[in-house]
């Protein structure tokens, strides 16, 4: 097994845990506050508007805040994953580039979803068509597009963590499986039942990121 690439604790890697806490906290809080169920993709436009504007939009805004916090944390965690890829070499440079590209896409798409969720809370009663358009945009950005970026980031984390001896093999394997699920999530556009790939890849990836963030912050190798 190779020498760990991170010889000193990376406290900023706790952002991997924060990304999960922010997202899950926002979703759970919104579910607790909302009186209506979250509208599925393709739901009736009026139903979509009513969900996002209920209770002055507070449930949706809480969810948006969680997404924004998670997106910001992912920006910092991407730097930790890139660092984990190790010293300059052909393979390490490729992993670093993939981490930056994947993490950047994951953070940008989730931030876009957060902003769009907030825009949905400002809709008026005669804007049902706009509600459907914005909801679709939020789903695409925060679902499949985010999944691809987050999947790439999680895959690099798993590969680099396993190679450097920073992650236990079961955690790394879980990360690789999660990455595959996330990267395949755009299959939803051609086969709707593939929608389960989105939450499966997201939540398993957040679990791996949280574990990895804690281990890297402690300097566990």
TAWO-V137618 format. One record per pair of residues at least 24 apart in sequence whose ideal C-beta (glycine too) atoms are under 10 Angstrom apart, sorted by sequence separation. I is the first residue (numbers start at 0). J is the second residue. D is the distance in Angstrom with one decimal. If there is no record, write none. Layout:
BEGIN
<<I	J	D> <I	J	D>>
END
This chain:
BEGIN
<<33	57	8.8> <34	58	8.4> <77	101	7.7> <78	102	8.1> <112	136	8.2> <113	137	8.6> <115	139	9.6> <116	140	9.9> <150	174	9.9> <153	177	5.3> <154	178	3.4> <176	200	8.9> <177	201	8.4> <180	204	8.2> <32	57	5.9> <33	58	4.0> <37	62	8.6> <77	102	2.8> <111	136	7.7> <112	137	4.9> <115	140	6.7> <116	141	8.0> <153	178	4.4> <154	179	7.8> <177	202	8.5> <178	203	9.3> <32	58	4.1> <33	59	8.0> <76	102	7.0> <77	103	6.8> <111	137	7.9> <112	138	8.0> <114	140	9.1> <115	141	8.0> <152	178	8.2> <153	179	9.4> <177	203	3.9> <178	204	7.1> <31	58	8.2> <32	59	9.2> <75	102	9.4> <77	104	10.0> <112	139	8.6> <113	140	9.1> <150	177	7.3> <151	178	7.0> <153	180	9.4> <154	181	8.5> <176	203	7.2> <177	204	4.3> <29	57	8.6> <30	58	7.8> <32	60	9.7> <33	61	9.3> <73	101	9.7> <74	102	7.1> <77	105	7.9> <111	139	9.1> <112	140	4.5> <113	141	7.8> <149	177	8.8> <150	178	4.5> <153	181	6.6> <154	182	7.5> <176	204	9.6> <177	205	8.8> <28	57	9.4> <29	58	4.3> <32	61	6.5> <33	62	9.0> <73	102	5.9> <74	103	7.9> <76	105	9.5> <77	106	7.1> <111	140	4.2> <112	141	3.0> <149	178	8.4> <150	179	7.2> <152	181	9.0> <153	182	9.2> <174	203	8.2> <177	206	7.9> <178	207	8.9> <28	58	7.6> <29	59	6.5> <31	61	8.9> <32	62	9.3> <73	103	8.9> <76	106	9.0> <110	140	8.6> <111	141	7.5> <112	142	8.0> <150	180	7.2> <151	181	8.1> <173	203	6.4> <174	204	7.2> <177	207	5.9> <29	60	8.5> <30	61	9.6> <73	104	9.9> <74	105	9.2> <75	106	9.4> <108	139	8.5> <109	140	7.5> <110	141	9.4> <150	181	2.9> <151	182	6.8> <173	204	9.0> <176	207	9.4> <177	208	9.3> <29	61	5.0> <30	62	8.6> <73	105	5.4> <74	106	4.8> <108	140	4.6> <109	141	5.9> <112	144	8.8> <146	178	9.8> <149	181	5.4> <150	182	3.9> <174	206	9.1> <175	207	9.3> <25	58	9.8> <28	61	4.5> <29	62	3.9> <73	106	4.3> <74	107	9.2> <107	140	8.5> <108	141	6.6> <111	144	8.3> <112	145	6.9> <148	181	8.4> <149	182	9.1> <150	183	8.0> <173	206	7.5> <174	207	4.2> <25	59	9.8> <27	61	9.3> <28	62	7.3> <29	63	8.7> <72	106	8.6> <73	107	9.4> <108	142	8.8> <111	145	8.7> <146	180	8.0> <147	181	6.8> <148	182	9.3> <150	184	7.4> <173	207	5.7> <174	208	8.4> <25	60	9.4> <26	61	9.0> <27	62	9.3> <29	64	9.4> <70	105	7.8> <71	106	7.5> <73	108	10.0> <108	143	9.0> <109	144	9.1> <110	145	9.6> <146	181	4.2> <147	182	5.7> <149	184	9.3> <172	207	9.8> <25	61	5.8> <26	62	6.0> <28	64	8.6> <29	65	7.7> <69	105	9.2> <70	106	4.6> <73	109	6.9> <74	110	9.1> <108	144	4.4> <109	145	5.1> <145	181	8.4> <146	182	7.1> <147	183	9.0> <170	206	8.9> <171	207	8.2> <174	210	9.0> <24	61	8.6> <25	62	4.6> <28	65	7.0> <69	106	8.5> <70	107	7.7> <72	109	9.9> <73	110	9.1> <107	144	8.9> <108	145	4.2> <146	183	8.3> <147	184	7.0> <170	207	6.1> <173	210	8.8> <174	211	7.7> <24	62	9.5> <25	63	7.3> <27	65	8.5> <70	108	8.3> <71	109	9.3> <107	145	8.9> <108	146	8.7> <143	181	9.1> <146	184	3.6> <147	185	6.5> <25	64	5.9> <26	65	6.4> <70	109	4.1> <71	110	8.0> <105	144	8.8> <106	145	8.8> <108	147	8.4> <109	148	8.5> <143	182	9.9> <145	184	8.6> <146	185	7.3> <22	62	9.1> <24	64	9.0> <25	65	1.5> <26	66	8.8> <69	109	6.0> <70	110	4.2> <104	144	7.1> <105	145	5.6> <108	148	6.1> <109	149	8.2> <143	183	9.5> <144	184	8.9> <170	210	5.5> <171	211	9.0> <24	65	5.3> <25	66	6.0> <68	109	9.8> <69	110	9.2> <70	111	8.8> <104	145	7.7> <105	146	8.4> <107	148	7.7> <108	149	8.6> <143	184	4.8> <144	185	7.9> <146	187	9.0> <166	207	8.2> <170	211	7.1> <23	65	7.5> <25	67	8.5> <66	108	9.9> <67	109	7.9> <70	112	8.4> <71	113	9.8> <104	146	9.9> <105	147	8.2> <106	148	7.6> <142	184	6.9> <143	185	4.4> <21	64	8.2> <22	65	5.4> <25	68	7.3> <26	69	10.0> <66	109	5.3> <67	110	6.4> <69	112	9.9> <70	113	6.5> <104	147	6.6> <105	148	3.4> <106	149	9.1> <142	185	9.0> <143	186	8.5> <167	210	8.6> <21	65	5.0> <22	66	6.4> <24	68	8.1> <25	69	7.5> <65	109	9.9> <66	110	7.4> <69	113	8.5> <70	114	9.9> <104	148	3.0> <105	149	4.1> <143	187	5.8> <166	210	7.7> <170	214	8.4> <20	65	8.7> <21	66	7.6> <22	67	9.9> <24	69	9.0> <66	111	9.4> <67	112	9.2> <68	113	8.8> <103	148	7.1> <104	149	8.2> <105	150	8.4> <142	187	7.4> <143	188	7.0> <166	211	5.9> <21	67	7.9> <22	68	7.8> <23	69	8.7> <66	112	5.6> <67	113	4.2> <101	147	7.8> <102	148	6.9> <104	150	9.8> <105	151	7.9> <106	152	9.1> <139	185	9.4> <150	196	9.6> <165	211	7.4> <21	68	3.4> <22	69	4.0> <63	110	9.9> <66	113	3.8> <67	114	8.1> <101	148	4.9> <102	149	8.2> <104	151	7.5> <105	152	5.7> <153	200	8.0> <157	204	9.5> <160	207	8.9> <167	214	8.5> <20	68	8.2> <21	69	4.0> <22	70	8.9> <65	113	8.2> <66	114	9.0> <100	148	7.7> <101	149	7.1> <103	151	9.9> <104	152	8.5> <105	153	9.0> <139	187	9.6> <153	201	9.6> <156	204	8.7> <166	214	6.8> <20	69	8.3> <21	70	8.4> <63	112	8.0> <64	113	7.5> <66	115	9.7> <67	116	9.2> <101	150	7.2> <102	151	8.0> <103	152	9.0> <138	187	9.4> <139	188	8.8> <165	214	6.3> <166	215	8.9> <18	68	8.1> <19	69	7.4> <21	71	8.0> <22	72	8.9> <62	112	9.4> <63	113	4.5> <66	116	6.9> <67	117	8.8> <101	151	2.9> <102	152	4.5> <143	193	9.4> <146	196	7.2> <150	200	5.9> <153	203	8.4> <154	204	9.2> <157	207	6.9> <160	210	9.6> <165	215	6.3> <17	68	7.2> <18	69	4.7> <21	72	6.0> <22	73	9.4> <62	113	8.3> <63	114	7.6> <65	116	9.8> <66	117	9.6> <100	151	6.7> <101	152	4.0> <102	153	9.7> <143	194	9.0> <146	197	5.6> <149	200	7.3> <150	201	9.1> <153	204	4.2> <156	207	6.8> <160	211	5.9> <17	69	7.7> <18	70	8.1> <20	72	8.4> <21	73	9.3> <63	115	8.4> <64	116	9.2> <99	151	9.8> <100	152	8.8> <101	153	8.0> <142	194	8.0> <145	197	8.5> <146	198	9.5> <149	201	6.7> <152	204	8.0> <153	205	8.9> <156	208	6.8> <159	211	9.7> <163	215	9.9> <167	219	9.4> <18	71	8.6> <19	72	8.5> <60	113	9.6> <63	116	3.9> <64	117	8.8> <98	151	7.7> <99	152	9.0> <101	154	7.6> <102	155	8.5> <143	196	8.6> <146	199	9.7> <147	200	9.6> <153	206	10.0> <165	218	9.0> <166	219	8.9> <17	71	8.5> <18	72	4.0> <62	116	6.1> <63	117	4.8> <97	151	5.6> <98	152	5.9> <101	155	6.6> <102	156	9.5> <142	196	9.6> <143	197	6.6> <146	200	5.5> <150	204	7.0> <153	207	6.1> <157	211	8.5> <160	214	8.2> <165	219	6.9> <166	220	9.4> <14	69	9.7> <17	72	4.1> <18	73	5.1> <61	116	9.7> <62	117	9.6> <63	118	9.2> <97	152	8.1> <98	153	9.9> <100	155	9.5> <101	156	9.5> <142	197	4.9> <145	200	9.7> <146	201	6.6> <149	204	5.6> <153	208	6.8> <156	211	5.7> <160	215	8.3> <164	219	9.6> <165	220	5.5> <16	72	8.3> <17	73	9.1> <18	74	9.5> <60	116	7.5> <63	119	8.7> <98	154	9.1> <99	155	9.2> <138	194	9.7> <141	197	9.0> <142	198	9.0> <145	201	7.6> <149	205	8.5> <152	208	8.1> <156	212	9.5> <164	220	5.3> <14	71	8.3> <15	72	7.4> <18	75	8.8> <59	116	5.4> <60	117	6.2> <63	120	7.8> <97	154	7.6> <98	155	4.3> <143	200	10.0> <163	220	7.4> <14	72	4.3> <15	73	8.4> <17	75	8.3> <18	76	5.9> <59	117	7.6> <62	120	9.9> <97	155	5.1> <98	156	7.6> <146	204	8.8> <153	211	9.2> <13	72	8.8> <14	73	7.4> <17	76	8.0> <18	77	10.0> <59	118	9.9> <60	119	9.6> <96	155	9.3> <138	197	9.1> <142	201	8.6> <149	208	8.7> <156	215	9.5> <14	74	8.0> <15	75	8.8> <16	76	8.9> <56	116	9.2> <59	119	6.2> <60	120	5.6> <94	154	9.3> <95	155	8.1> <98	158	9.8> <141	201	9.3> <160	220	9.9> <11	72	9.9> <14	75	4.0> <15	76	4.5> <56	117	8.1> <59	120	4.9> <94	155	5.2> <97	158	9.1> <98	159	7.8> <13	75	9.0> <14	76	4.2> <15	77	9.7> <58	120	9.0> <93	155	9.3> <94	156	9.6> <97	159	9.8> <12	75	8.5> <13	76	8.7> <14	77	8.8> <56	119	7.8> <57	120	8.2> <11	75	5.6> <12	76	6.7> <14	78	8.6> <15	79	6.9> <56	120	2.9> <94	158	6.5> <95	159	8.9> <11	76	8.0> <14	79	6.9> <15	80	8.1> <51	116	7.3> <55	120	7.8> <56	121	7.3> <94	159	5.6> <12	78	9.0> <13	79	9.0> <51	117	9.3> <54	120	9.8> <56	122	8.9> <9	76	10.0> <11	78	7.1> <12	79	4.1> <51	118	8.9> <52	119	7.7> <53	120	9.2> <11	79	5.9> <12	80	8.4> <51	119	3.8> <52	120	6.1> <90	158	9.4> <91	159	8.2> <94	162	8.7> <9	78	9.1> <10	79	9.5> <50	119	8.4> <51	120	5.3> <52	121	8.1> <90	159	9.8> <9	79	5.3> <12	82	8.5> <50	120	9.8> <51	121	8.8> <52	122	5.8> <11	82	9.2> <12	83	8.3> <48	119	7.7> <51	122	6.6> <52	123	8.4> <66	137	9.3> <70	141	9.6> <77	148	9.6> <81	152	9.5> <84	155	6.7> <91	162	9.1> <47	119	7.6> <48	120	9.9> <52	124	8.5> <73	145	9.5> <80	152	6.1> <83	155	8.2> <84	156	9.3> <90	162	8.7> <9	82	6.7> <49	122	9.7> <80	153	8.8> <83	156	7.0> <5	79	8.3> <9	83	8.1> <48	122	5.2> <52	126	9.6> <63	137	9.1> <66	140	9.8> <80	154	10.0> <81	155	8.0> <84	158	8.5> <85	159	6.8> <47	122	8.8> <48	123	8.5> <49	124	9.4> <66	141	6.6> <70	145	9.0> <73	148	8.7> <77	152	6.3> <80	155	5.7> <81	156	9.9> <83	158	9.6> <84	159	4.7> <48	124	7.5> <69	145	9.7> <73	149	7.6> <76	152	7.9> <80	156	4.9> <83	159	4.5> <84	160	9.7> <105	181	9.1> <5	82	6.6> <48	125	9.5> <79	156	8.8> <80	157	9.8> <82	159	9.1> <83	160	6.2> <85	162	7.4> <101	178	9.0> <4	82	7.2> <5	83	6.0> <44	122	10.0> <48	126	6.7> <49	127	9.3> <52	130	8.6> <59	137	9.7> <63	141	9.9> <77	155	9.3> <81	159	8.7> <84	162	8.6> <85	163	6.3> <4	83	5.5> <45	124	9.0> <48	127	5.4> <51	130	6.9> <62	141	9.8> <66	145	9.2> <73	152	7.5> <77	156	9.6> <80	159	6.8> <83	162	9.0> <84	163	8.4> <3	83	8.8> <4	84	6.9> <5	85	8.9> <47	127	7.6> <48	128	9.5> <50	130	9.0> <69	149	9.9> <76	156	8.6> <80	160	8.6> <83	163	6.1> <101	181	9.6> <4	85	3.9> <46	127	9.1> <48	129	8.5> <49	130	8.8> <101	182	9.3> <3	85	9.0> <4	86	7.2> <44	126	8.9> <45	127	5.0> <47	129	9.8> <48	130	4.0> <51	133	8.4> <83	165	6.4> <2	85	9.2> <44	127	3.8> <47	130	4.5> <48	131	8.5> <51	134	7.7> <83	166	9.1> <1	85	8.2> <43	127	8.3> <44	128	6.0> <46	130	8.9> <47	131	6.0> <50	134	8.9> <44	129	8.5> <45	130	7.8> <46	131	9.7> <47	132	9.8> <48	133	9.5> <44	130	5.2> <45	131	9.3> <47	133	8.3> <48	134	8.8> <51	137	9.4> <4	91	8.3> <18	105	9.0> <22	109	8.0> <29	116	9.3> <43	130	9.7> <44	131	4.1> <47	134	4.8> <18	106	9.1> <21	109	9.8> <25	113	8.8> <42	130	9.6> <43	131	8.5> <44	132	8.8> <46	134	9.8> <47	135	9.4> <42	131	8.2> <41	131	8.7> <44	134	8.2> <47	137	10.0> <18	109	9.0> <25	116	9.5> <38	130	9.2> <42	134	7.6> <109	201	10.0> <38	131	9.5> <41	134	9.3> <40	134	7.7> <41	135	8.5> <39	134	9.8> <40	135	7.2> <38	134	6.7> <105	201	9.9> <40	137	9.9> <41	138	9.4> <40	138	5.2> <39	138	9.2> <40	139	9.0> <105	204	9.3> <38	138	9.7> <40	142	8.2> <22	141	9.7> <80	208	8.7> <83	211	8.3> <79	208	9.8> <18	149	9.1> <80	211	8.2> <76	208	6.5> <79	211	8.5> <80	212	9.7> <83	215	6.9> <79	212	7.4> <82	215	8.8> <18	152	10.0> <73	208	8.5> <76	211	8.8> <80	215	9.0> <69	205	8.3> <72	208	9.1> <76	212	6.6> <79	215	6.1> <15	152	9.8> <75	212	9.9> <79	216	8.8> <15	153	10.0> <76	215	9.4> <72	212	9.0> <15	156	8.0> <40	187	8.4> <41	191	8.9> <40	191	8.5> <12	165	9.7> <5	159	9.8> <40	194	7.6> <4	159	7.1> <5	160	9.6> <39	194	8.9> <4	160	9.1> <9	165	9.7> <3	160	9.3> <4	162	8.1> <5	163	7.1> <3	162	9.5> <4	163	4.2> <5	164	10.0> <1	161	9.8> <3	163	4.7> <4	164	8.8> <5	165	6.4> <0	161	9.1> <1	162	6.0> <2	163	7.6> <3	164	5.1> <4	165	7.3> <0	162	8.5> <1	163	6.2> <2	164	7.4> <3	165	5.4> <0	163	8.6> <1	164	6.4> <0	164	4.7> <26	198	10.0> <26	202	9.8> <23	201	9.8> <22	201	7.9> <23	202	7.8> <22	202	8.9> <19	201	9.5> <23	205	7.1> <19	202	8.3> <22	205	6.5> <23	206	9.9> <21	205	9.6> <19	204	8.7> <20	205	8.8> <18	204	9.4> <19	205	3.6> <23	209	9.7> <18	205	6.5> <19	206	7.0> <19	207	9.3> <15	204	10.0> <16	205	9.0> <19	208	6.1> <20	209	7.7> <15	205	8.5> <18	208	5.9> <19	209	4.7> <17	208	9.4> <18	209	7.8> <19	210	9.7> <15	207	8.5> <16	208	7.3> <17	209	8.6> <15	208	3.9> <16	209	4.3> <19	212	8.6> <14	208	8.8> <15	209	5.9> <16	210	8.3> <18	212	8.0> <15	210	8.2> <16	211	8.8> <17	212	7.7> <12	208	9.3> <13	209	9.1> <15	211	5.6> <16	212	4.3> <15	212	2.8> <16	213	5.9> <14	212	6.5> <15	213	7.9> <12	211	7.2> <13	212	5.1> <15	214	9.4> <12	212	4.6> <13	213	6.9> <15	215	7.6> <16	216	8.2> <11	212	9.0> <12	213	8.0> <15	216	8.6> <10	212	9.9> <12	214	8.1> <13	215	8.3> <14	216	9.2> <9	212	8.7> <12	215	3.6> <13	216	4.7> <11	215	8.8> <12	216	4.9> <13	217	9.6> <9	214	9.7> <10	215	8.8> <11	216	7.8> <12	217	9.1> <8	214	9.7> <9	215	4.7> <10	216	5.2> <12	218	9.7> <8	215	7.4> <9	216	6.1> <10	217	9.1> <8	216	5.8> <9	217	9.3> <10	218	9.5> <5	214	9.6> <8	217	5.9> <9	218	7.6> <5	215	6.1> <8	218	3.7> <4	215	10.0> <5	216	9.9> <7	218	6.2> <8	219	8.6> <3	215	9.6> <6	218	7.8> <5	218	6.9> <5	219	9.5> <6	220	8.4> <3	218	8.4> <5	220	7.5> <3	219	8.9> <4	220	9.1> <3	220	3.8> <2	220	8.4> <0	220	9.4>>
END
